[in-house]
């Protein structure tokens, strides 16, 4: 637990982070906890949390860094071996890190999906689309434990609907999908569906 940092990427939805903060600190009161703040409204968010929690940090960009690049920045600049990445609209129901470490196999652990190269599941296939191969193991980043050293060996997270897709394809192409492990994340967290997206949209400029 000494080598783990908790990270969340934020964009102009402070109410979500406040909800998350309460649950994170309930179970992990002293772990390093960093907000990657890509808000572009010149508001200095979470000053009260930072002033009262020496292990809480807000990194402000002043522009929308977006989810994928925000995670990429957090991982590359982290001083810790592991990062627990949480979507801003995620809250914890019970401790999750301990079970994640038990299931960890080398790169990342979280909710496991099988996707095609554009980041879609089979149920999202439309009848008029050309048949696609659903072959890529994908660990969803809404609640993901990832190892920094392993992350740096593959392609980085990008700005799109499935920000980890390039990395997961790279892992597949190198025949290293055994580094990806899944678990029933829903038992540990609550996800407010499209919390930020419903307010600001998905492909914010």
C-alpha positions as CSV (number, residue, x, y, z in Angstrom):
1,X,0.0,0.0,0.0
2,X,3.0,2.3,0.4
3,X,3.6,2.3,-3.4
4,X,0.0,3.2,-4.6
5,X,-1.4,6.5,-5.7
6,X,-5.1,7.2,-6.3
7,X,-5.8,9.4,-9.4
8,X,-8.9,10.9,-11.0
9,X,-9.2,13.1,-14.0
10,X,-11.7,16.0,-13.5
11,X,-13.5,18.3,-15.8
12,X,-15.9,20.9,-14.3
13,X,-18.0,18.4,-12.2
14,X,-16.7,19.1,-8.7
15,X,-19.8,17.5,-7.1
16,X,-18.6,14.1,-8.4
17,X,-15.1,14.5,-6.9
18,X,-16.5,15.5,-3.5
19,X,-18.7,12.4,-3.5
20,X,-15.7,10.3,-4.6
21,X,-13.4,11.9,-2.0
22,X,-15.7,10.9,0.9
23,X,-15.7,7.2,-0.1
24,X,-12.0,7.1,-0.9
25,X,-11.0,8.6,2.4
26,X,-13.4,6.3,4.3
27,X,-11.4,3.3,3.2
28,X,-8.0,4.8,2.4
29,X,-7.6,7.9,4.7
30,X,-3.9,8.5,4.1
31,X,-3.0,7.2,0.6
32,X,-1.7,9.7,-1.9
33,X,-4.7,11.1,-3.9
34,X,-4.3,13.3,-7.0
35,X,-6.8,15.1,-9.1
36,X,-5.8,15.9,-12.7
37,X,-7.9,19.0,-13.2
38,X,-8.5,19.8,-16.9
39,X,-11.2,22.4,-16.2
40,X,-11.0,25.4,-18.5
41,X,-13.2,27.8,-16.5
42,X,-10.5,29.5,-14.4
43,X,-12.1,28.1,-11.2
44,X,-9.7,26.8,-8.5
45,X,-11.5,23.7,-7.5
46,X,-11.0,21.6,-4.2
47,X,-8.9,24.2,-2.3
48,X,-10.7,23.2,0.9
49,X,-9.8,19.5,0.4
50,X,-6.2,20.3,-0.3
51,X,-5.9,22.6,2.7
52,X,-7.2,20.0,5.1
53,X,-5.6,16.8,3.6
54,X,-1.8,16.7,3.3
55,X,-2.0,13.7,1.0
56,X,-4.4,15.2,-1.4
57,X,-3.1,17.1,-4.5
58,X,-4.7,19.0,-7.3
59,X,-2.8,19.4,-10.6
60,X,-4.4,22.2,-12.6
61,X,-3.9,22.5,-16.4
62,X,-6.2,25.4,-17.3
63,X,-7.4,23.5,-20.4
64,X,-9.3,20.3,-21.0
65,X,-6.5,17.7,-21.1
66,X,-9.2,15.0,-21.7
67,X,-9.5,11.6,-20.1
68,X,-6.9,9.5,-21.9
69,X,-4.1,12.1,-22.0
70,X,-4.9,13.0,-18.4
71,X,-4.4,9.4,-17.3
72,X,-1.3,9.1,-19.4
73,X,0.1,12.2,-17.7
74,X,-0.8,10.9,-14.2
75,X,0.9,7.6,-14.8
76,X,4.1,9.1,-16.4
77,X,4.6,11.7,-13.6
78,X,3.6,9.5,-10.7
79,X,6.2,8.8,-8.0
80,X,4.6,5.5,-7.1
81,X,4.8,2.0,-8.5
82,X,1.0,1.5,-8.8
83,X,-1.9,3.8,-9.6
84,X,-5.6,3.2,-8.8
85,X,-7.3,5.2,-11.5
86,X,-10.9,6.2,-10.9
87,X,-13.4,7.9,-13.2
88,X,-14.6,11.1,-11.6
89,X,-18.1,9.6,-11.5
90,X,-17.0,6.6,-9.4
91,X,-17.5,6.1,-5.7
92,X,-16.2,3.2,-3.6
93,X,-18.6,0.8,-1.8
94,X,-15.9,-1.1,0.0
95,X,-12.1,-1.4,-0.2
96,X,-11.0,-2.5,-3.7
97,X,-7.2,-2.2,-3.8
98,X,-6.5,-5.3,-1.8
99,X,-8.5,-7.5,-4.1
100,X,-7.0,-5.9,-7.1
101,X,-3.5,-6.6,-5.9
102,X,-4.5,-10.3,-5.4
103,X,-5.7,-10.5,-9.0
104,X,-2.9,-8.4,-10.6
105,X,-0.9,-10.2,-13.3
106,X,1.6,-7.6,-14.6
107,X,0.0,-4.6,-16.4
108,X,-3.5,-3.8,-15.2
109,X,-6.6,-5.2,-13.4
110,X,-10.2,-4.1,-13.6
111,X,-13.4,-4.8,-15.5
112,X,-12.4,-7.0,-18.5
113,X,-14.1,-6.6,-21.8
114,X,-13.5,-8.2,-25.3
115,X,-13.6,-5.4,-27.9
116,X,-12.9,-4.8,-31.6
117,X,-10.3,-2.4,-32.7
118,X,-12.6,0.7,-32.6
119,X,-13.4,0.0,-28.9
120,X,-16.9,-1.6,-29.3
121,X,-18.4,-4.7,-27.8
122,X,-20.4,-7.1,-29.9
123,X,-23.8,-5.8,-28.7
124,X,-22.8,-2.4,-30.2
125,X,-22.4,-3.9,-33.7
126,X,-24.8,-2.4,-36.3
127,X,-26.2,-4.6,-39.0
128,X,-24.8,-2.4,-41.8
129,X,-21.3,-2.4,-40.5
130,X,-18.6,-4.7,-41.9
131,X,-18.1,-7.7,-39.6
132,X,-15.3,-7.0,-37.1
133,X,-13.0,-9.2,-35.0
134,X,-13.8,-9.0,-31.3
135,X,-10.4,-10.2,-30.1
136,X,-8.9,-7.5,-27.9
137,X,-8.9,-7.8,-24.1
138,X,-9.7,-4.4,-22.7
139,X,-9.4,-3.3,-19.0
140,X,-11.9,-0.5,-18.5
141,X,-10.3,2.5,-16.9
142,X,-13.3,3.6,-14.8
143,X,-11.7,1.6,-11.9
144,X,-8.3,0.3,-12.9
145,X,-5.1,-0.6,-11.0
146,X,-2.1,-0.2,-13.2
147,X,1.6,-0.6,-12.8
148,X,3.7,2.4,-14.0
149,X,6.7,0.4,-15.3
150,X,4.4,-2.0,-17.3
151,X,2.4,1.0,-18.8
152,X,5.6,2.6,-20.2
153,X,6.3,-0.6,-22.2
154,X,3.3,-0.2,-24.5
155,X,1.5,2.5,-26.4
156,X,0.0,5.3,-24.3
157,X,-3.6,6.1,-23.6
158,X,-5.2,8.4,-26.1
159,X,-8.2,10.8,-26.4
160,X,-11.1,8.8,-27.7
161,X,-14.1,6.9,-26.4
162,X,-12.0,3.9,-25.4
163,X,-8.8,5.7,-24.3
164,X,-6.9,2.5,-23.5
165,X,-7.6,0.8,-26.9
166,X,-4.2,1.5,-28.5
167,X,-2.4,0.1,-25.5
168,X,-4.6,-3.0,-25.4
169,X,-4.1,-3.6,-29.1
170,X,-0.3,-3.2,-28.6
171,X,-0.4,-5.7,-25.7
172,X,-2.4,-8.2,-27.9
173,X,0.1,-7.8,-30.8
174,X,2.9,-8.6,-28.5
175,X,1.1,-11.7,-27.2
176,X,1.1,-10.4,-23.7
177,X,-2.6,-10.4,-22.9
178,X,-1.8,-12.6,-19.9
179,X,-0.7,-9.3,-18.2
180,X,-4.4,-8.2,-18.1
181,X,-6.7,-9.5,-15.4
182,X,-10.3,-9.0,-14.7
183,X,-12.5,-8.9,-11.7
184,X,-16.1,-8.0,-10.7
185,X,-15.5,-4.3,-10.2
186,X,-19.3,-3.7,-9.7
187,X,-19.0,-5.4,-6.3
188,X,-16.7,-2.7,-5.1
189,X,-17.7,0.6,-6.8
190,X,-20.7,2.5,-7.9
191,X,-20.6,4.2,-11.3
192,X,-22.8,7.2,-12.1
193,X,-23.4,6.5,-15.8
194,X,-22.1,9.4,-18.0
195,X,-21.8,11.7,-15.0
196,X,-19.4,14.1,-16.7
197,X,-20.6,13.2,-20.3
198,X,-24.2,14.0,-19.5
199,X,-23.3,17.5,-18.4
200,X,-20.6,18.4,-20.9
201,X,-20.7,15.9,-23.7
202,X,-18.1,13.3,-24.8
203,X,-15.9,14.9,-27.3
204,X,-15.4,18.3,-25.6
205,X,-13.2,20.5,-27.8
